Amino acid sequence: MIKASVIAAFYNRLDYLKFVLAGLERQTEKKFELIIADDGSQKEISNEIKKISNYYSFQIKQVWHEDKGFRKNKILNSAIRNSRADYLIFIDADCVPHRAFIEAHLNFSKPNTSLTGRRVNLSQKITSQLTEGKVRDGILENSSLKLLLDSVFGKTNYLEKGIYFKNRFLLNFFNRKTRGLLGCNFSLFKEDIFKVNGFDERYGLPSIGEDSDIQFRLELAGLKIKSVNHSAIQYHLYHEPQTRSAENLKLFEQLKKNKICYTPDGLNK
């Protein structure tokens, strides 16, 4: 029986996806499925994913729709409908998980609670030096000195987010404060995301719709946001930063004004 459905938002970066797959291959918790929520990648890339899926020890399912612009929330909802587990973990396919990533989300899971972890932002230099083999061997967890030097003299950011603790006392101490939900690193029971009807598909551009919006509506529905910093860790592969859109902000401001947790344009229409 699988314990979790890991849903990875993906678009075209097959090289990055392979690093994420290598990170998932070495997880301490083995009872999970991966659902690739593909927001319209090119057909040849989609076909390549199907070919390589049999090379991994965990089940991989791909959910794809035609590329009609940014429709991440729509494909995430499709992935939820295709998930088999009662517990869902959301990631982006450019974030390599720490080997205890899934274990951490499951260990702290509670009904009416959404967990959120954090990530180390790798520099372009460090990202360019990675290979699937190196990721599978745990280089990101075992190269603390190299990452430290790059955080001081290079462009790796938030290295402190990669400090892993197993001790519950330390974890509780460092997670006393409430943190904002991170769209690439959060989890909850499936029944809880149905309380808000999933992701709002009206968001047609990156940012806000897959984190700030879902957090606000989950909290309106009575869920608690709990930090699992220093436990559910990711390593974010380098890409150019994205900007927030005025259109998304306008929609979000309207939501906050109306205070309606259940989106009309989500899992059930």
Backbone as CSV, one residue per row, in Angstrom:
resi,resn,N_x,N_y,N_z,CA_x,CA_y,CA_z,C_x,C_y,C_z
1,MET,0.838,-1.201,0.000,0.000,0.000,0.000,0.874,1.251,0.000
2,ILE,0.565,2.204,-0.876,1.336,3.438,-0.914,0.849,4.386,0.182
3,LYS,1.793,5.105,0.760,1.474,6.021,1.851,1.265,7.453,1.374
4,ALA,1.860,7.795,0.214,1.769,9.178,-0.253,1.804,9.232,-1.775
5,SER,1.104,10.215,-2.307,1.218,10.560,-3.721,2.014,11.849,-3.810
6,VAL,3.188,11.773,-4.412,4.026,12.958,-4.610,3.658,13.554,-5.966
7,ILE,3.196,14.784,-5.973,2.755,15.456,-7.199,3.782,16.511,-7.577
8,ALA,4.413,16.324,-8.732,5.493,17.214,-9.174,5.037,18.045,-10.369
9,ALA,4.968,19.348,-10.198,4.635,20.254,-11.296,5.820,20.323,-12.251
10,PHE,5.547,20.126,-13.553,6.635,19.980,-14.528,6.292,20.684,-15.830
11,TYR,7.364,21.244,-16.464,7.204,21.810,-17.804,8.552,21.825,-18.514
12,ASN,8.747,20.886,-19.406,9.838,20.850,-20.388,11.259,20.580,-19.868
13,ARG,11.603,20.885,-18.620,12.988,20.728,-18.162,13.251,19.280,-17.760
14,LEU,13.460,18.429,-18.752,13.700,17.011,-18.506,14.998,16.788,-17.733
15,ASP,16.005,17.602,-17.992,17.278,17.455,-17.277,17.083,17.666,-15.775
16,TYR,16.307,18.660,-15.401,16.029,18.911,-13.993,15.156,17.803,-13.401
17,LEU,14.186,17.355,-14.171,13.319,16.274,-13.694,14.129,15.028,-13.354
18,LYS,15.129,14.718,-14.154,15.960,13.540,-13.901,16.718,13.669,-12.578
19,PHE,17.139,14.885,-12.221,17.782,15.095,-10.919,16.787,14.839,-9.787
20,VAL,15.556,15.298,-9.980,14.516,15.077,-8.968,14.213,13.583,-8.834
21,LEU,14.137,12.887,-9.957,13.902,11.442,-9.927,15.038,10.718,-9.193
22,ALA,16.260,11.180,-9.412,17.410,10.585,-8.716,17.295,10.812,-7.210
23,GLY,16.799,11.984,-6.815,16.596,12.258,-5.401,15.481,11.418,-4.802
24,LEU,14.433,11.182,-5.576,13.332,10.346,-5.104,13.746,8.884,-5.005
25,GLU,14.658,8.473,-5.850,15.116,7.079,-5.844,15.787,6.710,-4.520
26,ARG,16.386,7.672,-3.846,17.134,7.384,-2.625,16.344,7.715,-1.351
27,GLN,15.034,7.873,-1.456,14.223,8.202,-0.288,14.239,7.085,0.757
28,THR,14.233,7.478,2.016,14.161,6.493,3.094,12.778,5.840,3.153
29,GLU,11.741,6.589,2.755,10.383,6.049,2.674,10.128,5.622,1.230
30,LYS,9.855,4.343,1.043,9.734,3.783,-0.307,8.288,3.651,-0.799
31,LYS,7.327,3.761,0.100,5.941,3.478,-0.273,5.231,4.749,-0.749
32,PHE,5.574,5.160,-1.968,4.955,6.343,-2.552,4.847,6.178,-4.064
33,GLU,3.986,6.970,-4.659,3.911,7.074,-6.110,4.245,8.503,-6.504
34,LEU,4.750,8.668,-7.718,5.030,9.996,-8.251,4.054,10.276,-9.385
35,ILE,3.401,11.415,-9.310,2.550,11.867,-10.407,3.168,13.129,-10.986
36,ILE,3.566,13.065,-12.245,4.147,14.219,-12.922,3.015,15.033,-13.528
37,ALA,2.797,16.217,-12.985,1.750,17.118,-13.462,2.351,17.995,-14.553
38,ASP,2.203,17.555,-15.794,2.892,18.142,-16.940,2.011,19.199,-17.616
39,ASP,2.439,20.453,-17.498,1.668,21.579,-18.008,1.927,21.834,-19.489
40,GLY,1.901,20.762,-20.295,1.972,20.919,-21.746,3.361,20.864,-22.340
41,SER,4.241,20.030,-21.776,5.582,19.879,-22.345,5.508,19.351,-23.773
42,GLN,6.582,19.556,-24.516,6.643,19.076,-25.893,6.453,17.564,-25.932
43,LYS,5.848,17.084,-27.005,5.500,15.670,-27.111,6.708,14.752,-26.994
44,GLU,7.840,15.157,-27.578,9.028,14.309,-27.504,9.530,14.176,-26.064
45,ILE,9.369,15.226,-25.279,9.749,15.163,-23.867,8.782,14.279,-23.107
46,SER,7.505,14.434,-23.394,6.490,13.593,-22.763,6.732,12.119,-23.072
47,ASN,7.086,11.838,-24.313,7.368,10.454,-24.714,8.621,9.911,-24.029
48,GLU,9.618,10.766,-23.840,10.850,10.342,-23.170,10.576,9.990,-21.710
49,ILE,9.689,10.739,-21.068,9.328,10.439,-19.688,8.707,9.048,-19.600
50,LYS,7.867,8.726,-20.540,7.239,7.404,-20.560,8.295,6.304,-20.701
51,LYS,9.323,6.566,-21.497,10.376,5.572,-21.715,11.202,5.322,-20.454
52,ILE,11.546,6.405,-19.749,12.436,6.266,-18.600,11.699,5.869,-17.320
53,SER,10.372,5.932,-17.328,9.597,5.669,-16.109,9.841,4.280,-15.539
54,ASN,10.134,3.313,-16.414,10.343,1.938,-15.955,11.694,1.719,-15.292
55,TYR,12.569,2.731,-15.330,13.910,2.572,-14.780,13.968,2.823,-13.277
56,TYR,12.861,3.227,-12.673,12.869,3.626,-11.268,12.085,2.637,-10.419
57,SER,12.406,2.608,-9.132,11.812,1.622,-8.232,10.409,2.006,-7.776
58,PHE,10.012,3.244,-7.988,8.689,3.715,-7.594,7.811,3.906,-8.836
59,GLN,6.517,3.867,-8.636,5.594,4.025,-9.751,5.525,5.483,-10.185
60,ILE,5.599,5.697,-11.495,5.511,7.040,-12.058,4.300,7.106,-12.977
61,LYS,3.473,8.101,-12.742,2.307,8.352,-13.583,2.419,9.769,-14.127
62,GLN,2.123,9.927,-15.408,2.196,11.252,-16.014,0.805,11.740,-16.392
63,VAL,0.495,12.955,-15.950,-0.764,13.609,-16.327,-0.389,14.818,-17.181
64,TRP,-0.904,14.873,-18.404,-0.478,15.889,-19.387,-1.694,16.565,-19.987
65,HIS,-1.554,17.840,-20.286,-2.556,18.495,-21.136,-1.831,19.398,-22.139
66,GLU,-2.553,19.828,-23.130,-1.989,20.632,-24.216,-1.487,21.967,-23.684
67,ASP,-0.404,22.449,-24.292,0.181,23.723,-23.898,-0.677,24.869,-24.426
68,LYS,-1.393,25.504,-23.511,-2.194,26.683,-23.843,-1.821,27.836,-22.917
69,GLY,-0.529,27.946,-22.649,-0.067,28.948,-21.704,0.013,28.347,-20.309
70,PHE,0.306,29.191,-19.330,0.489,28.742,-17.944,-0.842,28.260,-17.379
71,ARG,-0.923,26.939,-17.133,-2.132,26.350,-16.535,-1.722,25.345,-15.448
72,LYS,-0.772,25.777,-14.651,-0.230,24.898,-13.609,-1.309,24.418,-12.651
73,ASN,-2.166,25.308,-12.206,-3.184,24.911,-11.240,-4.156,23.892,-11.816
74,LYS,-4.444,24.012,-13.080,-5.349,23.063,-13.730,-4.740,21.668,-13.771
75,ILE,-3.459,21.572,-14.122,-2.827,20.247,-14.205,-2.588,19.681,-12.806
76,LEU,-2.379,20.541,-11.817,-2.259,20.056,-10.442,-3.575,19.428,-9.981
77,ASN,-4.680,20.051,-10.334,-5.978,19.470,-9.997,-6.187,18.134,-10.693
78,SER,-5.748,18.025,-11.929,-5.844,16.745,-12.648,-5.019,15.672,-11.951
79,ALA,-3.843,16.064,-11.471,-2.984,15.117,-10.755,-3.644,14.651,-9.457
80,ILE,-4.291,15.558,-8.753,-5.000,15.181,-7.523,-6.069,14.147,-7.830
81,ARG,-6.812,14.367,-8.889,-7.871,13.424,-9.253,-7.316,12.062,-9.640
82,ASN,-6.072,12.026,-10.091,-5.436,10.769,-10.503,-4.606,10.119,-9.396
83,SER,-4.549,10.733,-8.230,-3.726,10.210,-7.140,-4.422,9.050,-6.446
84,ARG,-3.633,8.107,-5.921,-4.184,6.921,-5.257,-4.076,6.984,-3.741
85,ALA,-3.159,7.777,-3.218,-2.942,7.815,-1.778,-3.872,8.823,-1.101
86,ASP,-4.049,8.642,0.188,-4.852,9.578,0.977,-4.058,10.825,1.359
87,TYR,-2.720,10.746,1.222,-1.877,11.872,1.600,-1.131,12.386,0.369
88,LEU,-1.127,13.707,0.192,-0.538,14.339,-0.989,0.642,15.212,-0.597
89,ILE,1.742,15.092,-1.355,2.922,15.937,-1.165,3.197,16.654,-2.481
90,PHE,3.225,17.984,-2.449,3.404,18.782,-3.659,4.836,19.306,-3.755
91,ILE,5.439,19.094,-4.925,6.783,19.600,-5.194,6.808,20.199,-6.597
92,ASP,7.874,20.909,-6.918,8.151,21.327,-8.292,9.259,20.444,-8.840
93,ALA,9.251,20.214,-10.135,10.216,19.315,-10.748,11.566,19.983,-10.993
94,ASP,11.854,21.042,-10.228,13.203,21.614,-10.210,13.718,21.690,-8.770
95,CYS,13.124,20.876,-7.884,13.512,20.850,-6.476,13.878,19.422,-6.077
96,VAL,15.154,19.183,-5.845,15.636,17.845,-5.484,15.377,17.610,-3.999
97,PRO,14.709,16.520,-3.636,14.400,16.278,-2.234,15.566,15.667,-1.453
98,HIS,15.701,16.081,-0.208,16.573,15.405,0.756,16.098,13.963,0.885
99,ARG,16.973,13.049,1.236,16.617,11.630,1.268,15.516,11.303,2.276
100,ALA,15.339,12.137,3.302,14.283,11.920,4.296,13.071,12.811,4.055
101,PHE,12.950,13.360,2.869,11.905,14.333,2.554,10.501,13.749,2.726
102,ILE,10.215,12.634,2.070,8.883,12.032,2.163,8.625,11.530,3.574
103,GLU,9.627,10.921,4.176,9.499,10.437,5.551,9.105,11.570,6.494
104,ALA,9.717,12.733,6.321,9.429,13.872,7.190,7.987,14.329,7.047
105,HIS,7.518,14.455,5.819,6.135,14.880,5.607,5.151,13.889,6.221
106,LEU,5.426,12.611,6.077,4.525,11.607,6.637,4.592,11.557,8.161
107,ASN,5.778,11.707,8.717,5.937,11.638,10.174,5.165,12.730,10.900
108,PHE,5.075,13.902,10.274,4.417,15.030,10.932,2.987,15.259,10.439
109,SER,2.499,14.407,9.579,1.166,14.602,8.996,0.077,14.504,10.055
110,LYS,-0.913,15.380,9.942,-2.071,15.395,10.830,-3.291,15.851,10.037
111,PRO,-4.471,15.349,10.384,-5.693,15.873,9.756,-5.844,17.364,10.058
112,ASN,-6.478,18.073,9.139,-6.721,19.517,9.288,-5.437,20.322,9.448
113,THR,-4.341,19.794,8.898,-3.043,20.465,8.962,-2.340,20.352,7.611
114,SER,-1.766,21.454,7.162,-0.919,21.437,5.969,0.512,21.727,6.390
115,LEU,1.410,20.833,6.023,2.821,20.996,6.360,3.541,21.758,5.256
116,THR,4.505,22.558,5.627,5.304,23.247,4.626,6.773,23.226,5.019
117,GLY,7.621,22.808,4.090,9.056,22.784,4.312,9.735,23.950,3.622
118,ARG,11.047,23.884,3.536,11.821,24.956,2.920,12.867,24.363,1.975
119,ARG,13.610,25.246,1.285,14.575,24.792,0.289,15.822,25.655,0.289
120,VAL,16.907,25.032,-0.129,18.155,25.741,-0.403,18.122,26.144,-1.875
121,ASN,18.442,27.406,-2.160,18.480,27.863,-3.549,19.905,27.726,-4.089
122,LEU,20.106,26.751,-4.968,21.438,26.497,-5.515,21.796,27.523,-6.580
123,SER,23.061,27.851,-6.655,23.538,28.789,-7.672,23.597,28.110,-9.036
124,GLN,23.749,28.908,-10.056,23.894,28.379,-11.411,25.149,27.505,-11.508
125,LYS,26.206,27.905,-10.830,27.460,27.149,-10.852,27.278,25.759,-10.251
126,ILE,26.690,25.681,-9.069,26.499,24.390,-8.399,25.543,23.513,-9.211
127,THR,24.477,24.102,-9.725,23.501,23.351,-10.523,24.156,22.741,-11.758
128,SER,25.021,23.516,-12.405,25.659,23.048,-13.646,26.625,21.896,-13.412
129,GLN,27.056,21.708,-12.174,28.017,20.640,-11.857,27.339,19.323,-11.472
130,LEU,26.020,19.331,-11.362,25.304,18.137,-10.937,25.159,17.117,-12.068
131,THR,25.099,15.852,-11.701,24.738,14.762,-12.599,23.745,13.873,-11.850
132,GLU,23.041,13.039,-12.581,22.107,12.117,-11.936,22.836,11.223,-10.936
133,GLY,24.000,10.742,-11.325,24.769,9.870,-10.450,25.178,10.564,-9.165
134,LYS,25.613,11.809,-9.273,26.021,12.560,-8.085,24.838,12.789,-7.147
135,VAL,23.675,13.110,-7.725,22.484,13.313,-6.891,22.100,12.010,-6.196
136,ARG,22.151,10.911,-6.944,21.792,9.605,-6.377,22.752,9.209,-5.253
137,ASP,23.994,9.677,-5.344,24.988,9.379,-4.311,24.909,10.337,-3.122
138,GLY,24.005,11.313,-3.193,23.796,12.213,-2.061,24.731,13.399,-1.989
139,ILE,25.215,13.860,-3.134,26.198,14.944,-3.121,25.650,16.221,-2.485
140,LEU,24.355,16.490,-2.662,23.800,17.734,-2.130,23.733,17.728,-0.603
141,GLU,23.615,16.550,-0.022,23.573,16.433,1.435,24.964,16.278,2.043
142,ASN,25.929,15.878,1.221,27.263,15.555,1.741,28.345,16.548,1.329
143,SER,27.955,17.652,0.687,28.935,18.651,0.246,28.724,19.960,0.990
144,SER,28.613,19.881,2.301,28.308,21.060,3.107,29.375,22.146,2.974
145,LEU,30.656,21.754,2.915,31.722,22.747,2.802,31.659,23.462,1.456
146,LYS,31.448,22.704,0.394,31.364,23.281,-0.947,30.190,24.245,-1.053
147,LEU,29.047,23.844,-0.505,27.873,24.708,-0.541,28.066,25.930,0.344
148,LEU,28.749,25.742,1.479,29.028,26.875,2.369,29.896,27.909,1.668
149,LEU,30.947,27.442,0.993,31.832,28.360,0.273,31.083,29.095,-0.828
150,ASP,30.179,28.378,-1.494,29.426,29.018,-2.581,28.377,29.981,-2.026
151,SER,27.900,29.730,-0.825,26.940,30.663,-0.224,27.638,31.941,0.239
152,VAL,28.927,31.821,0.596,29.690,32.987,1.048,30.281,33.745,-0.132
153,PHE,30.884,33.019,-1.076,31.588,33.662,-2.184,30.848,33.552,-3.520
154,GLY,29.797,32.737,-3.564,29.037,32.552,-4.793,27.606,33.024,-4.635
155,LYS,26.668,32.255,-5.189,25.281,32.720,-5.208,24.281,31.686,-4.705
156,THR,24.744,30.671,-3.979,23.808,29.764,-3.308,23.192,30.511,-2.124
157,ASN,21.858,30.434,-1.997,21.149,31.171,-0.957,20.388,30.240,-0.022
158,TYR,20.160,30.722,1.192,19.367,30.014,2.207,19.962,28.642,2.546
159,LEU,21.277,28.599,2.635,21.944,27.335,2.964,21.502,26.811,4.327
160,GLU,21.165,27.723,5.230,20.738,27.306,6.575,19.463,26.457,6.533
161,LYS,18.677,26.606,5.464,17.461,25.806,5.326,17.776,24.338,5.068
162,GLY,19.017,24.044,4.708,19.413,22.676,4.425,19.979,21.928,5.613
163,ILE,19.989,22.550,6.789,20.474,21.874,7.992,19.398,20.903,8.462
164,TYR,19.736,19.634,8.501,18.759,18.589,8.813,18.857,18.157,10.269
165,PHE,17.702,18.122,10.920,17.604,17.610,12.288,16.644,16.432,12.316
166,LYS,16.993,15.411,13.057,16.075,14.297,13.283,15.446,14.378,14.677
167,ASN,16.140,15.046,15.579,15.681,15.168,16.958,14.404,16.007,17.030
168,ARG,13.360,15.454,17.648,12.062,16.124,17.710,12.117,17.412,18.522
169,PHE,12.908,17.419,19.592,13.010,18.619,20.415,13.564,19.782,19.595
170,LEU,14.649,19.535,18.848,15.240,20.584,18.024,14.280,21.037,16.930
171,LEU,13.582,20.085,16.318,12.634,20.427,15.264,11.503,21.294,15.811
172,ASN,10.981,20.930,16.954,9.913,21.727,17.560,10.412,23.117,17.941
173,PHE,11.657,23.196,18.398,12.231,24.488,18.786,12.358,25.416,17.582
174,PHE,12.891,24.888,16.479,13.123,25.726,15.299,11.868,25.954,14.461
175,ASN,10.795,25.254,14.795,9.549,25.423,14.040,8.434,26.003,14.908
176,ARG,8.830,26.813,15.879,7.835,27.432,16.756,6.967,28.436,15.999
177,LYS,7.564,29.150,15.083,6.845,30.194,14.351,6.085,29.602,13.165
178,THR,4.976,30.236,12.842,4.210,29.850,11.659,4.906,30.381,10.414
179,ARG,5.053,29.543,9.411,5.699,29.946,8.157,4.664,29.972,7.033
180,GLY,4.947,30.754,6.016,4.074,30.768,4.847,4.200,29.477,4.059
181,LEU,3.118,29.067,3.459,3.118,27.836,2.662,3.943,28.032,1.393
182,LEU,4.797,27.076,1.096,5.645,27.111,-0.091,5.078,26.126,-1.111
183,GLY,4.683,26.637,-2.275,3.991,25.804,-3.257,4.777,24.604,-3.733
184,CYS,6.107,24.674,-3.660,6.945,23.568,-4.120,7.267,22.578,-3.015
185,ASN,6.753,22.820,-1.809,7.118,21.963,-0.674,6.022,22.030,0.385
186,PHE,4.894,21.372,0.106,3.858,21.307,1.127,3.068,20.024,0.965
187,SER,2.322,19.666,2.020,1.590,18.415,2.003,0.342,18.522,2.874
188,LEU,-0.607,17.640,2.640,-1.835,17.582,3.420,-2.623,16.349,3.017
189,PHE,-3.625,16.005,3.802,-4.499,14.905,3.427,-5.383,15.325,2.260
190,LYS,-5.655,14.386,1.377,-6.441,14.669,0.184,-7.811,15.249,0.535
191,GLU,-8.427,14.703,1.571,-9.750,15.193,1.952,-9.714,16.663,2.356
192,ASP,-8.564,17.125,2.850,-8.463,18.521,3.268,-8.370,19.475,2.081
193,ILE,-7.716,19.066,1.002,-7.650,19.963,-0.155,-8.978,19.990,-0.904
194,PHE,-9.784,18.932,-0.746,-11.124,18.944,-1.333,-12.042,19.918,-0.590
195,LYS,-11.696,20.259,0.645,-12.512,21.215,1.408,-12.521,22.593,0.760
196,VAL,-11.446,22.913,0.007,-11.363,24.213,-0.665,-11.488,24.064,-2.179
197,ASN,-11.816,22.847,-2.622,-11.975,22.526,-4.049,-10.677,22.644,-4.829
198,GLY,-9.562,22.360,-4.169,-8.278,22.308,-4.852,-7.740,23.671,-5.236
199,PHE,-6.904,23.675,-6.258,-6.270,24.906,-6.735,-7.241,25.710,-7.597
200,ASP,-7.133,27.014,-7.507,-7.987,27.910,-8.285,-7.400,28.062,-9.687
201,GLU,-8.120,27.573,-10.684,-7.607,27.548,-12.058,-7.722,28.884,-12.772
202,ARG,-8.244,29.885,-12.106,-8.342,31.215,-12.723,-6.989,31.926,-12.756
203,TYR,-6.031,31.455,-11.964,-4.695,32.057,-11.991,-3.976,31.612,-13.258
204,GLY,-3.713,32.558,-14.158,-3.137,32.217,-15.447,-1.681,32.574,-15.603
205,LEU,-1.021,32.911,-14.479,0.400,33.261,-14.505,1.064,32.702,-13.251
206,PRO,2.403,32.574,-13.245,3.093,32.001,-12.079,2.945,32.865,-10.832
207,SER,3.098,32.198,-9.676,3.118,32.778,-8.332,1.726,33.102,-7.814
208,ILE,1.599,33.071,-6.516,0.386,33.376,-5.746,-0.645,32.260,-5.814
209,GLY,-1.028,31.847,-7.020,-2.089,30.857,-7.170,-1.775,29.498,-6.600
210,GLU,-0.485,29.119,-6.592,-0.116,27.789,-6.114,0.446,27.813,-4.695
211,ASP,0.473,28.969,-4.045,0.923,29.000,-2.645,0.121,29.984,-1.794
212,SER,0.233,31.292,-2.037,-0.469,32.264,-1.202,-1.978,32.057,-1.215
213,ASP,-2.515,31.813,-2.387,-3.958,31.604,-2.514,-4.413,30.347,-1.791
214,ILE,-3.720,29.239,-2.030,-4.145,27.978,-1.423,-3.984,28.036,0.098
215,GLN,-2.938,28.707,0.591,-2.780,28.847,2.034,-3.934,29.637,2.638
216,PHE,-4.270,30.749,2.027,-5.329,31.599,2.557,-6.653,30.848,2.621
217,ARG,-6.966,30.100,1.582,-8.245,29.383,1.551,-8.238,28.183,2.498
218,LEU,-7.092,27.510,2.635,-7.007,26.408,3.599,-7.218,26.912,5.026
219,GLU,-6.628,28.060,5.328,-6.809,28.623,6.664,-8.248,29.065,6.892
220,LEU,-8.890,29.590,5.849,-10.309,29.925,5.965,-11.145,28.686,6.262
221,ALA,-10.708,27.543,5.724,-11.427,26.284,5.934,-11.093,25.645,7.279
222,GLY,-10.235,26.288,8.053,-9.927,25.801,9.392,-8.649,24.999,9.517
223,LEU,-7.851,24.898,8.456,-6.595,24.151,8.532,-5.500,24.986,9.179
224,LYS,-4.601,24.300,9.847,-3.428,24.915,10.437,-2.239,24.704,9.498
225,ILE,-1.420,25.733,9.331,-0.190,25.612,8.542,0.958,25.373,9.508
226,LYS,1.614,24.225,9.381,2.702,23.860,10.286,4.016,23.750,9.529
227,SER,5.050,24.368,10.053,6.372,24.321,9.437,7.094,23.014,9.767
228,VAL,7.734,22.436,8.759,8.616,21.283,8.964,10.006,21.628,8.432
229,ASN,10.408,22.862,8.743,11.747,23.344,8.405,12.805,22.459,9.064
230,HIS,13.943,22.263,8.386,15.051,21.425,8.855,14.697,19.937,8.882
231,SER,13.600,19.580,8.250,13.197,18.176,8.183,12.800,17.821,6.753
232,ALA,11.817,18.530,6.200,11.416,18.333,4.803,12.184,19.329,3.942
233,ILE,13.382,18.935,3.540,14.335,19.827,2.873,14.382,19.555,1.373
234,GLN,14.543,20.631,0.611,14.742,20.527,-0.834,15.951,21.365,-1.254
235,TYR,16.459,21.036,-2.455,17.542,21.800,-3.082,17.027,22.304,-4.420
236,HIS,16.810,23.614,-4.497,16.188,24.218,-5.675,17.223,24.480,-6.763
237,LEU,17.028,23.858,-7.917,17.930,24.026,-9.040,17.770,25.424,-9.644
238,TYR,18.858,25.959,-10.115,18.875,27.365,-10.551,18.022,27.612,-11.793
239,HIS,17.276,28.706,-11.747,16.658,29.279,-12.953,16.423,30.757,-12.685
240,GLU,16.179,31.513,-13.739,15.930,32.944,-13.588,14.670,33.168,-12.750
241,PRO,14.679,34.156,-11.860,13.512,34.404,-11.002,12.297,34.847,-11.807
242,GLN,11.108,34.497,-11.295,9.855,34.897,-11.913,9.263,36.074,-11.144
243,THR,8.549,36.929,-11.857,7.947,38.103,-11.225,6.457,37.865,-10.990
244,ARG,5.944,38.496,-9.958,4.515,38.402,-9.670,3.746,39.288,-10.644
245,SER,2.588,38.807,-11.056,1.790,39.555,-12.019,0.727,40.380,-11.315
246,ALA,0.401,41.523,-11.900,-0.653,42.383,-11.358,-2.005,41.683,-11.448
247,GLU,-2.173,40.866,-12.485,-3.435,40.141,-12.673,-3.668,39.153,-11.532
248,ASN,-2.622,38.411,-11.154,-2.737,37.481,-10.037,-3.022,38.202,-8.727
249,LEU,-2.333,39.314,-8.516,-2.522,40.085,-7.293,-3.950,40.609,-7.182
250,LYS,-4.500,41.031,-8.281,-5.863,41.542,-8.291,-6.855,40.459,-7.894
251,LEU,-6.677,39.265,-8.457,-7.555,38.143,-8.131,-7.416,37.761,-6.659
252,PHE,-6.195,37.743,-6.156,-5.951,37.377,-4.776,-6.542,38.405,-3.810
253,GLU,-6.414,39.674,-4.130,-6.980,40.724,-3.288,-8.498,40.603,-3.215
254,GLN,-9.120,40.231,-4.326,-10.567,40.034,-4.344,-10.960,38.854,-3.456
255,LEU,-10.159,37.803,-3.504,-10.401,36.633,-2.658,-10.328,37.017,-1.182
256,LYS,-9.289,37.756,-0.815,-9.121,38.146,0.586,-10.279,39.029,1.058
257,LYS,-10.810,39.824,0.151,-11.945,40.685,0.491,-13.215,39.866,0.713
258,ASN,-13.438,38.876,-0.158,-14.663,38.072,-0.086,-14.601,36.968,0.974
259,LYS,-13.381,36.499,1.266,-13.156,35.450,2.269,-13.988,34.184,1.994
260,ILE,-13.870,33.699,0.772,-14.553,32.466,0.386,-13.493,31.400,0.151
261,CYS,-13.548,30.323,0.927,-12.487,29.314,0.850,-12.652,28.369,-0.336
262,TYR,-13.869,28.178,-0.811,-14.166,27.173,-1.833,-14.175,27.839,-3.208
263,THR,-13.143,27.534,-4.032,-13.073,28.146,-5.346,-14.117,27.547,-6.285
264,PRO,-14.757,28.356,-7.104,-15.727,27.830,-8.066,-15.059,27.171,-9.271
265,ASP,-13.758,27.393,-9.421,-13.045,26.893,-10.607,-11.877,26.031,-10.149
266,GLY,-12.220,24.844,-9.600,-11.196,23.969,-9.058,-11.421,22.514,-9.400
267,LEU,-11.293,21.626,-8.420,-11.408,20.194,-8.653,-12.785,19.806,-9.174
268,ASN,-13.811,20.356,-8.572,-15.187,20.105,-9.001,-15.792,21.382,-9.528
269,LYS,-16.362,21.306,-10.709,-16.936,22.517,-11.348,-18.437,22.349,-11.494
